[in-house]
Structure formats: C-alpha cells, structure tokens
Amino acid sequence: MDEIDIDIRQQKSKNIDLFLDQQFDFVITLCDRAKERCPAFPGAALIHWGFDDPTETRGDRDIELRQFRKVRDEITRRIRLWTLAMKPHR
C-alpha cells in the first residue's frame, strides 16, 4: 500500500463480533469464504465482490507480490465505480 501512498501500518484485523450491534446500509464481502460466513446485518444490502485470494500464491515472492497488487488495483477500481454509481443523479 506504500506504493500508492496509503499507510496501513497501524491497521489490524478486527473480529466481526465488534460490528454486530451496528447498523449498516451495505455489507460488502471480498472473498467467497467471507460471503459464506458473513453474519446477517438487518437492513443492510449484502454485496459480494469476488476477488482471487492473493495468499494462495505463497512461495514465489514475485508472483505473490504481483497478485497482491492486482487484487489491490481491482478493489480500487471497483470502489471507484461503486462510488460513482451511488452518487445521486441531478
């Protein structure tokens, strides 16, 4: 993420249980495993964007890094498109 000037060094994974009592408009899952295990969020629209799991390429550092970059860039494109689609039309 440093390559695109996003500092994630202070970020960490969080347990889904921290969010179960919160209200969401949308819940977006990014991998099939998350889609299958995602708990119900009443009132939220469930959206699934399936991406290849970059950790499945473990072994060759160059291949793994290319896969992480590919998925990062795909997520970025999808967020941009979704954001445009969600803007109110005038």
DRENVEX-166081 format. One record per residue: residue in one letter; x negated, y negated, z of N, C-alpha, C in turn. Coordinates in steps of 0.05 Angstrom, whole numbers, padded with zeros to 5 digits, always signed. Example, Ala and Ser with C-alpha at 12.3 -4.5 7.8 and 13.67 -1.06 7.14 Angstrom:
! residues 2
<pt><code>A</code><n_east>-00264</n_east><n_north>+00114</n_north><n_up>+00156</n_up><ca_east>-00246</ca_east><ca_north>+00090</ca_north><ca_up>+00156</ca_up><c_east>-00264</c_east><c_north>+00066</c_north><c_up>+00156</c_up></pt>
<pt><code>S</code><n_east>-00257</n_east><n_north>+00045</n_north><n_up>+00142</n_up><ca_east>-00273</ca_east><ca_north>+00021</ca_north><ca_up>+00143</ca_up><c_east>-00258</c_east><c_north>-00001</c_north><c_up>+00157</c_up></pt>
END
This chain:
! residues 90
<pt><code>M</code><n_east>-00017</n_east><n_north>+00024</n_north><n_up>+00000</n_up><ca_east>+00000</ca_east><ca_north>+00000</ca_north><ca_up>+00000</ca_up><c_east>-00017</c_east><c_north>-00025</c_north><c_up>+00000</c_up></pt>
<pt><code>D</code><n_east>-00042</n_east><n_north>-00023</n_north><n_up>+00011</n_up><ca_east>-00060</ca_east><ca_north>-00045</ca_north><ca_up>+00009</ca_up><c_east>-00064</c_east><c_north>-00055</c_north><c_up>-00019</c_up></pt>
<pt><code>E</code><n_east>-00063</n_east><n_north>-00036</n_north><n_up>-00038</n_up><ca_east>-00067</ca_east><ca_north>-00043</ca_north><ca_up>-00067</ca_up><c_east>-00046</c_east><c_north>-00063</c_north><c_up>-00077</c_up></pt>
<pt><code>I</code><n_east>-00023</n_east><n_north>-00063</n_north><n_up>-00064</n_up><ca_east>-00002</ca_east><ca_north>-00082</ca_north><ca_up>-00072</ca_up><c_east>+00004</c_east><c_north>-00103</c_north><c_up>-00050</c_up></pt>
<pt><code>D</code><n_east>-00016</n_east><n_north>-00106</n_north><n_up>-00033</n_up><ca_east>-00016</ca_east><ca_north>-00127</ca_north><ca_up>-00012</ca_up><c_east>+00007</c_east><c_north>-00123</c_north><c_up>+00009</c_up></pt>
<pt><code>I</code><n_east>+00012</n_east><n_north>-00098</n_north><n_up>+00016</n_up><ca_east>+00032</ca_east><ca_north>-00092</ca_north><ca_up>+00037</ca_up><c_east>+00017</c_east><c_north>-00077</c_north><c_up>+00059</c_up></pt>
<pt><code>D</code><n_east>+00016</n_east><n_north>-00089</n_north><n_up>+00083</n_up><ca_east>+00002</ca_east><ca_north>-00078</ca_north><ca_up>+00106</ca_up><c_east>+00021</c_east><c_north>-00060</c_north><c_up>+00121</c_up></pt>
<pt><code>I</code><n_east>+00016</n_east><n_north>-00034</n_north><n_up>+00121</n_up><ca_east>+00034</ca_east><ca_north>-00016</ca_north><ca_up>+00136</ca_up><c_east>+00019</c_east><c_north>-00002</c_north><c_up>+00159</c_up></pt>
<pt><code>R</code><n_east>-00004</n_east><n_north>-00014</n_north><n_up>+00167</n_up><ca_east>-00020</ca_east><ca_north>-00001</ca_north><ca_up>+00188</ca_up><c_east>-00005</c_east><c_north>+00001</c_north><c_up>+00215</c_up></pt>
<pt><code>Q</code><n_east>+00013</n_east><n_north>-00018</n_north><n_up>+00220</n_up><ca_east>+00028</ca_east><ca_north>-00017</ca_north><ca_up>+00246</ca_up><c_east>+00054</c_east><c_north>-00001</c_north><c_up>+00244</c_up></pt>
<pt><code>Q</code><n_east>+00060</n_east><n_north>+00009</n_north><n_up>+00220</n_up><ca_east>+00085</ca_east><ca_north>+00025</ca_north><ca_up>+00216</ca_up><c_east>+00082</c_east><c_north>+00053</c_north><c_up>+00227</c_up></pt>
<pt><code>K</code><n_east>+00104</n_east><n_north>+00065</n_north><n_up>+00235</n_up><ca_east>+00103</ca_east><ca_north>+00093</ca_north><ca_up>+00244</ca_up><c_east>+00130</c_east><c_north>+00105</c_north><c_up>+00239</c_up></pt>
<pt><code>S</code><n_east>+00130</n_east><n_north>+00131</n_north><n_up>+00237</n_up><ca_east>+00155</ca_east><ca_north>+00146</ca_north><ca_up>+00233</ca_up><c_east>+00172</c_east><c_north>+00143</c_north><c_up>+00258</c_up></pt>
<pt><code>K</code><n_east>+00199</n_east><n_north>+00142</n_north><n_up>+00254</n_up><ca_east>+00217</ca_east><ca_north>+00140</ca_north><ca_up>+00276</ca_up><c_east>+00237</c_east><c_north>+00163</c_north><c_up>+00274</c_up></pt>
<pt><code>N</code><n_east>+00247</n_east><n_north>+00172</n_north><n_up>+00297</n_up><ca_east>+00267</ca_east><ca_north>+00193</ca_north><ca_up>+00297</ca_up><c_east>+00294</c_east><c_north>+00181</c_north><c_up>+00289</c_up></pt>
<pt><code>I</code><n_east>+00308</n_east><n_north>+00196</n_north><n_up>+00273</n_up><ca_east>+00335</ca_east><ca_north>+00187</ca_north><ca_up>+00263</ca_up><c_east>+00354</c_east><c_north>+00181</c_north><c_up>+00286</c_up></pt>
<pt><code>D</code><n_east>+00350</n_east><n_north>+00194</n_north><n_up>+00309</n_up><ca_east>+00367</ca_east><ca_north>+00190</ca_north><ca_up>+00332</ca_up><c_east>+00368</c_east><c_north>+00161</c_north><c_up>+00342</c_up></pt>
<pt><code>L</code><n_east>+00347</n_east><n_north>+00146</n_north><n_up>+00336</n_up><ca_east>+00346</ca_east><ca_north>+00118</ca_north><ca_up>+00344</ca_up><c_east>+00367</c_east><c_north>+00101</c_north><c_up>+00329</c_up></pt>
<pt><code>F</code><n_east>+00377</n_east><n_north>+00111</n_north><n_up>+00307</n_up><ca_east>+00395</ca_east><ca_north>+00095</ca_north><ca_up>+00290</ca_up><c_east>+00423</c_east><c_north>+00105</c_north><c_up>+00289</c_up></pt>
<pt><code>L</code><n_east>+00429</n_east><n_north>+00127</n_north><n_up>+00302</n_up><ca_east>+00456</ca_east><ca_north>+00140</ca_north><ca_up>+00300</ca_up><c_east>+00478</c_east><c_north>+00122</c_north><c_up>+00311</c_up></pt>
<pt><code>D</code><n_east>+00473</n_east><n_north>+00104</n_north><n_up>+00329</n_up><ca_east>+00494</ca_east><ca_north>+00087</ca_north><ca_up>+00341</ca_up><c_east>+00496</c_east><c_north>+00060</c_north><c_up>+00326</c_up></pt>
<pt><code>Q</code><n_east>+00481</n_east><n_north>+00057</n_north><n_up>+00304</n_up><ca_east>+00482</ca_east><ca_north>+00032</ca_north><ca_up>+00289</ca_up><c_east>+00500</c_east><c_north>+00034</c_north><c_up>+00265</c_up></pt>
<pt><code>Q</code><n_east>+00510</n_east><n_north>+00012</n_north><n_up>+00256</n_up><ca_east>+00528</ca_east><ca_north>+00010</ca_north><ca_up>+00233</ca_up><c_east>+00511</c_east><c_north>+00003</c_north><c_up>+00208</c_up></pt>
<pt><code>F</code><n_east>+00515</n_east><n_north>+00018</n_north><n_up>+00186</n_up><ca_east>+00500</ca_east><ca_north>+00012</ca_north><ca_up>+00162</ca_up><c_east>+00520</c_east><c_north>+00011</c_north><c_up>+00139</c_up></pt>
<pt><code>D</code><n_east>+00515</n_east><n_north>-00006</n_north><n_up>+00119</n_up><ca_east>+00530</ca_east><ca_north>-00007</ca_north><ca_up>+00095</ca_up><c_east>+00522</c_east><c_north>+00015</c_north><c_up>+00076</c_up></pt>
<pt><code>F</code><n_east>+00496</n_east><n_north>+00021</n_north><n_up>+00075</n_up><ca_east>+00485</ca_east><ca_north>+00041</ca_north><ca_up>+00057</ca_up><c_east>+00464</c_east><c_north>+00058</c_north><c_up>+00072</c_up></pt>
<pt><code>V</code><n_east>+00462</n_east><n_north>+00083</n_north><n_up>+00065</n_up><ca_east>+00441</ca_east><ca_north>+00100</ca_north><ca_up>+00074</ca_up><c_east>+00429</c_east><c_north>+00113</c_north><c_up>+00049</c_up></pt>
<pt><code>I</code><n_east>+00403</n_east><n_north>+00108</n_north><n_up>+00044</n_up><ca_east>+00390</ca_east><ca_north>+00118</ca_north><ca_up>+00020</ca_up><c_east>+00370</c_east><c_north>+00139</c_north><c_up>+00028</c_up></pt>
<pt><code>T</code><n_east>+00373</n_east><n_north>+00163</n_north><n_up>+00017</n_up><ca_east>+00353</ca_east><ca_north>+00184</ca_north><ca_up>+00022</ca_up><c_east>+00335</c_east><c_north>+00185</c_north><c_up>-00002</c_up></pt>
<pt><code>L</code><n_east>+00310</n_east><n_north>+00192</n_north><n_up>+00002</n_up><ca_east>+00290</ca_east><ca_north>+00192</ca_north><ca_up>-00019</ca_up><c_east>+00279</c_east><c_north>+00219</c_north><c_up>-00027</c_up></pt>
<pt><code>C</code><n_east>+00286</n_east><n_north>+00240</n_north><n_up>-00012</n_up><ca_east>+00278</ca_east><ca_north>+00267</ca_north><ca_up>-00019</ca_up><c_east>+00301</c_east><c_north>+00286</c_north><c_up>-00013</c_up></pt>
<pt><code>D</code><n_east>+00300</n_east><n_north>+00309</n_north><n_up>-00027</n_up><ca_east>+00322</ca_east><ca_north>+00328</ca_north><ca_up>-00024</ca_up><c_east>+00325</c_east><c_north>+00338</c_north><c_up>+00005</c_up></pt>
<pt><code>R</code><n_east>+00302</n_east><n_north>+00342</n_north><n_up>+00019</n_up><ca_east>+00303</ca_east><ca_north>+00351</ca_north><ca_up>+00046</ca_up><c_east>+00318</c_east><c_north>+00331</c_north><c_up>+00064</c_up></pt>
<pt><code>A</code><n_east>+00313</n_east><n_north>+00305</n_north><n_up>+00060</n_up><ca_east>+00327</ca_east><ca_north>+00285</ca_north><ca_up>+00076</ca_up><c_east>+00356</c_east><c_north>+00284</c_north><c_up>+00069</c_up></pt>
<pt><code>K</code><n_east>+00363</n_east><n_north>+00288</n_north><n_up>+00044</n_up><ca_east>+00391</ca_east><ca_north>+00288</ca_north><ca_up>+00035</ca_up><c_east>+00406</c_east><c_north>+00311</c_north><c_up>+00049</c_up></pt>
<pt><code>E</code><n_east>+00394</n_east><n_north>+00334</n_north><n_up>+00050</n_up><ca_east>+00407</ca_east><ca_north>+00357</ca_north><ca_up>+00062</ca_up><c_east>+00410</c_east><c_north>+00354</c_north><c_up>+00092</c_up></pt>
<pt><code>R</code><n_east>+00392</n_east><n_north>+00340</n_north><n_up>+00105</n_up><ca_east>+00392</ca_east><ca_north>+00339</ca_north><ca_up>+00134</ca_up><c_east>+00402</c_east><c_north>+00312</c_north><c_up>+00145</c_up></pt>
<pt><code>C</code><n_east>+00409</n_east><n_north>+00294</n_north><n_up>+00128</n_up><ca_east>+00417</ca_east><ca_north>+00267</ca_north><ca_up>+00137</ca_up><c_east>+00444</c_east><c_north>+00269</c_north><c_up>+00152</c_up></pt>
<pt><code>P</code><n_east>+00444</n_east><n_north>+00258</n_north><n_up>+00177</n_up><ca_east>+00469</ca_east><ca_north>+00259</ca_north><ca_up>+00192</ca_up><c_east>+00489</c_east><c_north>+00240</c_north><c_up>+00180</c_up></pt>
<pt><code>A</code><n_east>+00514</n_east><n_north>+00242</n_north><n_up>+00189</n_up><ca_east>+00535</ca_east><ca_north>+00224</ca_north><ca_up>+00180</ca_up><c_east>+00532</c_east><c_north>+00197</c_north><c_up>+00192</c_up></pt>
<pt><code>F</code><n_east>+00536</n_east><n_north>+00176</n_north><n_up>+00177</n_up><ca_east>+00536</ca_east><ca_north>+00149</ca_north><ca_up>+00186</ca_up><c_east>+00564</c_east><c_north>+00138</c_north><c_up>+00177</c_up></pt>
<pt><code>P</code><n_east>+00583</n_east><n_north>+00138</n_north><n_up>+00196</n_up><ca_east>+00610</ca_east><ca_north>+00130</ca_north><ca_up>+00188</ca_up><c_east>+00611</c_east><c_north>+00102</c_north><c_up>+00176</c_up></pt>
<pt><code>G</code><n_east>+00625</n_east><n_north>+00100</n_north><n_up>+00153</n_up><ca_east>+00627</ca_east><ca_north>+00074</ca_north><ca_up>+00139</ca_up><c_east>+00605</c_east><c_north>+00068</c_north><c_up>+00120</c_up></pt>
<pt><code>A</code><n_east>+00584</n_east><n_north>+00084</n_north><n_up>+00120</n_up><ca_east>+00561</ca_east><ca_north>+00079</ca_north><ca_up>+00103</ca_up><c_east>+00564</c_east><c_north>+00094</c_north><c_up>+00076</c_up></pt>
<pt><code>A</code><n_east>+00557</n_east><n_north>+00080</n_north><n_up>+00055</n_up><ca_east>+00556</ca_east><ca_north>+00094</ca_north><ca_up>+00029</ca_up><c_east>+00530</c_east><c_north>+00110</c_north><c_up>+00028</c_up></pt>
<pt><code>L</code><n_east>+00532</n_east><n_north>+00135</n_north><n_up>+00022</n_up><ca_east>+00508</ca_east><ca_north>+00152</ca_north><ca_up>+00021</ca_up><c_east>+00498</c_east><c_north>+00152</c_north><c_up>-00008</c_up></pt>
<pt><code>I</code><n_east>+00472</n_east><n_north>+00145</n_north><n_up>-00011</n_up><ca_east>+00459</ca_east><ca_north>+00144</ca_north><ca_up>-00037</ca_up><c_east>+00435</c_east><c_north>+00161</c_north><c_up>-00036</c_up></pt>
<pt><code>H</code><n_east>+00431</n_east><n_north>+00177</n_north><n_up>-00057</n_up><ca_east>+00406</ca_east><ca_north>+00194</ca_north><ca_up>-00058</ca_up><c_east>+00390</c_east><c_north>+00186</c_north><c_up>-00083</c_up></pt>
<pt><code>W</code><n_east>+00365</n_east><n_north>+00179</n_north><n_up>-00078</n_up><ca_east>+00346</ca_east><ca_north>+00174</ca_north><ca_up>-00099</ca_up><c_east>+00324</c_east><c_north>+00196</c_north><c_up>-00096</c_up></pt>
<pt><code>G</code><n_east>+00325</n_east><n_north>+00216</n_north><n_up>-00113</n_up><ca_east>+00306</ca_east><ca_north>+00238</ca_north><ca_up>-00110</ca_up><c_east>+00279</c_east><c_north>+00231</c_north><c_up>-00122</c_up></pt>
<pt><code>F</code><n_east>+00258</n_east><n_north>+00234</n_north><n_up>-00107</n_up><ca_east>+00231</ca_east><ca_north>+00230</ca_north><ca_up>-00116</ca_up><c_east>+00214</c_east><c_north>+00255</c_north><c_up>-00110</c_up></pt>
<pt><code>D</code><n_east>+00194</n_east><n_north>+00260</n_north><n_up>-00127</n_up><ca_east>+00176</ca_east><ca_north>+00282</ca_north><ca_up>-00121</ca_up><c_east>+00161</c_east><c_north>+00276</c_north><c_up>-00095</c_up></pt>
<pt><code>D</code><n_east>+00156</n_east><n_north>+00297</n_north><n_up>-00080</n_up><ca_east>+00142</ca_east><ca_north>+00294</ca_north><ca_up>-00055</ca_up><c_east>+00112</c_east><c_north>+00294</c_north><c_up>-00061</c_up></pt>
<pt><code>P</code><n_east>+00099</n_east><n_north>+00271</n_north><n_up>-00056</n_up><ca_east>+00071</ca_east><ca_north>+00269</ca_north><ca_up>-00063</ca_up><c_east>+00053</c_east><c_north>+00286</c_north><c_up>-00046</c_up></pt>
<pt><code>T</code><n_east>+00063</n_east><n_north>+00295</n_north><n_up>-00023</n_up><ca_east>+00046</ca_east><ca_north>+00312</ca_north><ca_up>-00006</ca_up><c_east>+00044</c_east><c_north>+00341</c_north><c_up>-00017</c_up></pt>
<pt><code>E</code><n_east>+00060</n_east><n_north>+00348</n_north><n_up>-00037</n_up><ca_east>+00059</ca_east><ca_north>+00374</ca_north><ca_up>-00049</ca_up><c_east>+00035</c_east><c_north>+00377</c_north><c_up>-00067</c_up></pt>
<pt><code>T</code><n_east>+00020</n_east><n_north>+00356</n_north><n_up>-00071</n_up><ca_east>-00004</ca_east><ca_north>+00357</ca_north><ca_up>-00089</ca_up><c_east>-00030</c_east><c_north>+00358</c_north><c_up>-00072</c_up></pt>
<pt><code>R</code><n_east>-00028</n_east><n_north>+00365</n_north><n_up>-00047</n_up><ca_east>-00051</ca_east><ca_north>+00366</ca_north><ca_up>-00029</ca_up><c_east>-00073</c_east><c_north>+00383</c_north><c_up>-00041</c_up></pt>
<pt><code>G</code><n_east>-00097</n_east><n_north>+00375</n_north><n_up>-00037</n_up><ca_east>-00121</ca_east><ca_north>+00390</ca_north><ca_up>-00046</ca_up><c_east>-00139</c_east><c_north>+00372</c_north><c_up>-00062</c_up></pt>
<pt><code>D</code><n_east>-00131</n_east><n_north>+00363</n_north><n_up>-00085</n_up><ca_east>-00147</ca_east><ca_north>+00345</ca_north><ca_up>-00101</ca_up><c_east>-00140</c_east><c_north>+00316</c_north><c_up>-00095</c_up></pt>
<pt><code>R</code><n_east>-00158</n_east><n_north>+00302</n_north><n_up>-00082</n_up><ca_east>-00153</ca_east><ca_north>+00275</ca_north><ca_up>-00072</ca_up><c_east>-00144</c_east><c_north>+00256</c_north><c_up>-00095</c_up></pt>
<pt><code>D</code><n_east>-00156</n_east><n_north>+00258</n_north><n_up>-00118</n_up><ca_east>-00149</ca_east><ca_north>+00240</ca_north><ca_up>-00141</ca_up><c_east>-00121</c_east><c_north>+00245</c_north><c_up>-00150</c_up></pt>
<pt><code>I</code><n_east>-00113</n_east><n_north>+00271</n_north><n_up>-00153</n_up><ca_east>-00086</ca_east><ca_north>+00278</ca_north><ca_up>-00161</ca_up><c_east>-00066</c_east><c_north>+00268</c_north><c_up>-00140</c_up></pt>
<pt><code>E</code><n_east>-00072</n_east><n_north>+00273</n_north><n_up>-00115</n_up><ca_east>-00054</ca_east><ca_north>+00265</ca_north><ca_up>-00093</ca_up><c_east>-00051</c_east><c_north>+00234</c_north><c_up>-00093</c_up></pt>
<pt><code>L</code><n_east>-00072</n_east><n_north>+00219</n_north><n_up>-00096</n_up><ca_east>-00070</ca_east><ca_north>+00190</ca_north><ca_up>-00096</ca_up><c_east>-00054</c_east><c_north>+00180</c_north><c_up>-00120</c_up></pt>
<pt><code>R</code><n_east>-00058</n_east><n_north>+00192</n_north><n_up>-00143</n_up><ca_east>-00042</ca_east><ca_north>+00185</ca_north><ca_up>-00167</ca_up><c_east>-00012</c_east><c_north>+00190</c_north><c_up>-00162</c_up></pt>
<pt><code>Q</code><n_east>-00006</n_east><n_north>+00213</n_north><n_up>-00149</n_up><ca_east>+00022</ca_east><ca_north>+00219</ca_north><ca_up>-00143</ca_up><c_east>+00034</c_east><c_north>+00200</c_north><c_up>-00123</c_up></pt>
<pt><code>F</code><n_east>+00020</n_east><n_north>+00193</n_north><n_up>-00102</n_up><ca_east>+00030</ca_east><ca_north>+00173</ca_north><ca_up>-00083</ca_up><c_east>+00035</c_east><c_north>+00146</c_north><c_up>-00097</c_up></pt>
<pt><code>R</code><n_east>+00017</n_east><n_north>+00138</n_north><n_up>-00114</n_up><ca_east>+00020</ca_east><ca_north>+00113</ca_north><ca_up>-00129</ca_up><c_east>+00045</c_east><c_north>+00114</c_north><c_up>-00147</c_up></pt>
<pt><code>K</code><n_east>+00048</n_east><n_north>+00137</n_north><n_up>-00160</n_up><ca_east>+00071</ca_east><ca_north>+00140</ca_north><ca_up>-00178</ca_up><c_east>+00097</c_east><c_north>+00137</c_north><c_up>-00163</c_up></pt>
<pt><code>V</code><n_east>+00100</n_east><n_north>+00151</n_north><n_up>-00141</n_up><ca_east>+00124</ca_east><ca_north>+00150</ca_north><ca_up>-00125</ca_up><c_east>+00128</c_east><c_north>+00122</c_north><c_up>-00113</c_up></pt>
<pt><code>R</code><n_east>+00107</n_east><n_north>+00110</n_north><n_up>-00103</n_up><ca_east>+00109</ca_east><ca_north>+00082</ca_north><ca_up>-00093</ca_up><c_east>+00120</c_east><c_north>+00064</c_north><c_up>-00114</c_up></pt>
<pt><code>D</code><n_east>+00110</n_east><n_north>+00066</n_north><n_up>-00138</n_up><ca_east>+00118</ca_east><ca_north>+00048</ca_north><ca_up>-00160</ca_up><c_east>+00147</c_east><c_north>+00055</c_north><c_up>-00169</c_up></pt>
<pt><code>E</code><n_east>+00155</n_east><n_north>+00080</n_north><n_up>-00169</n_up><ca_east>+00182</ca_east><ca_north>+00087</ca_north><ca_up>-00175</ca_up><c_east>+00202</c_east><c_north>+00076</c_north><c_up>-00155</c_up></pt>
<pt><code>I</code><n_east>+00195</n_east><n_north>+00078</n_north><n_up>-00129</n_up><ca_east>+00212</ca_east><ca_north>+00067</ca_north><ca_up>-00108</ca_up><c_east>+00214</c_east><c_north>+00037</c_north><c_up>-00112</c_up></pt>
<pt><code>T</code><n_east>+00192</n_east><n_north>+00023</n_north><n_up>-00117</n_up><ca_east>+00193</ca_east><ca_north>-00006</ca_north><ca_up>-00122</ca_up><c_east>+00212</c_east><c_north>-00013</c_north><c_up>-00144</c_up></pt>
<pt><code>R</code><n_east>+00210</n_east><n_north>+00001</n_north><n_up>-00167</n_up><ca_east>+00228</ca_east><ca_north>-00004</ca_north><ca_up>-00190</ca_up><c_east>+00257</c_east><c_north>+00001</c_north><c_up>-00182</c_up></pt>
<pt><code>R</code><n_east>+00262</n_east><n_north>+00023</n_north><n_up>-00168</n_up><ca_east>+00290</ca_east><ca_north>+00029</ca_north><ca_up>-00161</ca_up><c_east>+00301</c_east><c_north>+00008</c_north><c_up>-00142</c_up></pt>
<pt><code>I</code><n_east>+00286</n_east><n_north>-00001</n_north><n_up>-00123</n_up><ca_east>+00295</ca_east><ca_north>-00022</ca_north><ca_up>-00104</ca_up><c_east>+00301</c_east><c_north>-00048</c_north><c_up>-00120</c_up></pt>
<pt><code>R</code><n_east>+00284</n_east><n_north>-00055</n_north><n_up>-00138</n_up><ca_east>+00289</ca_east><ca_north>-00079</ca_north><ca_up>-00154</ca_up><c_east>+00315</c_east><c_north>-00077</c_north><c_up>-00170</c_up></pt>
<pt><code>L</code><n_east>+00319</n_east><n_north>-00055</n_north><n_up>-00183</n_up><ca_east>+00343</ca_east><ca_north>-00051</ca_north><ca_up>-00199</ca_up><c_east>+00368</c_east><c_north>-00051</c_north><c_up>-00181</c_up></pt>
<pt><code>W</code><n_east>+00366</n_east><n_north>-00038</n_north><n_up>-00158</n_up><ca_east>+00389</ca_east><ca_north>-00036</ca_north><ca_up>-00140</ca_up><c_east>+00395</c_east><c_north>-00064</c_north><c_up>-00128</c_up></pt>
<pt><code>T</code><n_east>+00375</n_east><n_north>-00079</n_north><n_up>-00122</n_up><ca_east>+00378</ca_east><ca_north>-00106</ca_north><ca_up>-00112</ca_up><c_east>+00393</c_east><c_north>-00123</c_north><c_up>-00132</c_up></pt>
<pt><code>L</code><n_east>+00385</n_east><n_north>-00121</n_north><n_up>-00157</n_up><ca_east>+00398</ca_east><ca_north>-00137</ca_north><ca_up>-00179</ca_up><c_east>+00427</c_east><c_north>-00128</c_north><c_up>-00181</c_up></pt>
<pt><code>A</code><n_east>+00432</n_east><n_north>-00102</n_north><n_up>-00180</n_up><ca_east>+00460</ca_east><ca_north>-00092</ca_north><ca_up>-00182</ca_up><c_east>+00477</c_east><c_north>-00101</c_north><c_up>-00159</c_up></pt>
<pt><code>M</code><n_east>+00466</n_east><n_north>-00105</n_north><n_up>-00136</n_up><ca_east>+00481</ca_east><ca_north>-00112</ca_north><ca_up>-00112</ca_up><c_east>+00486</c_east><c_north>-00142</c_north><c_up>-00110</c_up></pt>
<pt><code>K</code><n_east>+00473</n_east><n_north>-00158</n_north><n_up>-00126</n_up><ca_east>+00477</ca_east><ca_north>-00187</ca_north><ca_up>-00125</ca_up><c_east>+00505</c_east><c_north>-00194</c_north><c_up>-00135</c_up></pt>
<pt><code>P</code><n_east>+00519</n_east><n_north>-00212</n_north><n_up>-00122</n_up><ca_east>+00546</ca_east><ca_north>-00219</ca_north><ca_up>-00132</ca_up><c_east>+00543</c_east><c_north>-00233</c_north><c_up>-00159</c_up></pt>
<pt><code>H</code><n_east>+00561</n_east><n_north>-00226</n_north><n_up>-00177</n_up><ca_east>+00562</ca_east><ca_north>-00239</ca_north><ca_up>-00203</ca_up><c_east>+00578</c_east><c_north>-00264</c_north><c_up>-00202</c_up></pt>
<pt><code>R</code><n_east>+00568</n_east><n_north>-00285</n_north><n_up>-00215</n_up><ca_east>+00582</ca_east><ca_north>-00311</ca_north><ca_up>-00214</ca_up><c_east>+00598</c_east><c_north>-00314</c_north><c_up>-00239</c_up></pt>
END
